[in-house]
Amino acid sequence: MNLRLKAYLESEIDALKIKGIFRLPRVLETAAGPRVRMDGRDIIQLSSNNYLGLTRHPKVVAAARRAVEEFGAGPGAVRSIAGTMSLHLELEKRLARFKATESALVFQSGYTANVGVVSTLMQEGDLIVSDELNHASIIDGCRLCKAQRSIYRHLDYGHLREILKAARQKGAGKILVVADGVFSMDGDVSDLKAIRALCREFDAIPMVDDAHATGVLGADGRGSVDHFGLKDDWDIQIGTMSKAFGVMGGYVCCPRLLVDFYIHKARPFLFSSSHPPAVIAACSAAIEVMETEPEWHARLWDNTRFFKEGLKRLGFNTGNSMTPITPVIVGSGSRAARFSDELFDAGVFAQGIYFPMVAEEKSRLRTIVMATHTRRDLEEALDAFARVGRNLGVI
Ligand SMILES: *Cc1c(COP(=O)(O)O)cnc(C)c1O
């Protein structure tokens, strides 16, 4: 290995070790679910995005199996040349219907959807206005284009208004206002009504990333635009199928005109191959389950209320979450790492989250309940949180 490279890498890795946050990912030895085997231990899972438990729903699994048999292992090309299968179009139709939009376009992941949608649309002379806690994939989309960027303070719509007003006075071109629907580290929610009103006032384009809102907010989990009753009046909705859908992939739901534009111009669509048939079919089946089995969505919220109340009653700082993502804020990164390790030894997995994902002093464990957790799973998890929390002096 090049010696300069070796020295650089060792110093980077050492810095992580000194901070006490060097960890290799834990290894799952069973299918994702509420109770799993991980690193050789049976544990209660509180760190997956598998909100509705669809990763192993029989209808979703069966759809994947059928598609492999009928359509093979891979699509054989990028979407724009020979890789668009009838399965993709079916999924896009279902997505558009689920989100009540004119059209939808599927990308390889939520990450590539954001990168493609933002960077393709916004040009020099345009402005992207972004909540300060937006997801990294939105930030990377901004970095890939020549439009200017402004950051508004988290959920501060007075600040957003000031930025928009100043930009319009200066004669900006297109203005895109983009926010996570549900913020992935805190579980709080953007006020899309406020954003929509400001977009109208200042002639801006509203965009929401509903990665953590789909399957969670709105009727049957249709997302935050549905939750705020703005169905017909929102230009760009991004989402992922790797969270509540339990599978993999990203999408944009929007007017047909935008889809036609992206099909011809978005680089992830043009230069990276599309999903294998099994994945596409499983995603379609996941939507069908959401539409026809609303009980999963109801259970998710029952469990959310129960677990959140339990953590609060024990005296943990759970921030301002309004969704199944409940942070347990403990302070420094090393403290969060230690809490997560001890909790794991007690049979519960809640990932420690530290800088750069959140500010160092707001290091935390992030918990996400699932529809398929039983009351007993959650009671056991709360007991473990109480024991470890007291041991470490967090409560
Ligand atoms: C997880 C997430 C993504 C990325 O989705 P993938 O399908 O995993 O690439 C994008 N945006 C937000 C807000 C997310 O939480």
The ligand as a Gaussian input file, in Angstrom:
#p B3LYP/6-31G(d) Opt

LIG

0 1
 C      -32.967000       6.696000       4.290000
 C      -33.183000       8.003000       3.660000
 C      -32.854000       8.216000       2.318000
 C      -32.130000       7.183000       1.502000
 O      -32.940000       6.134000       1.111000
 P      -32.254000       4.794000       0.547000
 O      -33.345000       4.130000      -0.211000
 O      -31.780000       4.010000       1.719000
 O      -31.128000       5.221000      -0.328000
 C      -33.163000       9.439000       1.764000
 N      -33.737000      10.413000       2.498000
 C      -34.044000      10.245000       3.800000
 C      -34.706000      11.351000       4.547000
 C      -33.774000       9.039000       4.416000
 O      -34.065000       8.883000       5.704000

